[in-house]
């Protein structure tokens, strides 16, 4: 499980996918989210701009990212 350390209060889902290297660009992240391939805390998330906070977990293509403060 990879972790992303927050610099601010939150990070947006598309930014987290790019930061973790799971998507090469914002466009790739947008389509992955729109296609229902990304889960946040166990549920499918369709908003690329979803704000992620400390403790949230993102799953995509068998990889999991944990957001930490």
N, C-alpha and C positions, 0 to 999 in steps of 0.2 A: 504494500500500500504506500503510495506516494503522498507526501504532505505538501501543502502550500501554506506558507506563513503570511498572515495578513499584515500589510503595512498600514492599512486604514481600517475602518470599522467593518468593511465588507469588500468582497470582490464579486464582479458579475460572472455569471456562468460561462459566457463565451470567453471571457478573459482567463478564467481558470482552466478551461480546456486548452487554450493556447499556451498558458504558462507551464502546464504539466507536459506539454509536448504531445498531447493526444490529438490535436488538430493543428495543421500547419498554418492556417489562416483564419481570420474572422469569418470568411465565407464558408469554409469547411465546417466551422463550429455552428454557424447559422443553419446549414442544411442538416447537420447531425441532430440538432435540437428539434428543428421543424419536422423531421422524419420520425420523431419519437424514439430515438436511439439512446437518449441520455436519461439517466435516473438521478434524482436528488433525494436522498434519505429514503430510498426504496420505492419511490413513486416516479412515474414518467413525468418529465418536465418539458413543456413546450415553449417556455419563454427564455430566449437567449439572454435577456437582461435581468433574469432572476438574481436577486442579491443573496450571496452566500455568506454566512457568518460562522464564527468559531463553533466547531463541532459538526458542521454539515459534512455529508459525504456525497460524492459524485461518482457514478459508475458509468463507464462507456467502453464498449468493446472488450469486456473482461477485465478492465483496469479500474481501480478505485482510487479516488483522491480524497484525502481528509483535509479539511480547512482548519488551521489552528491559529490561535492568536499569538 
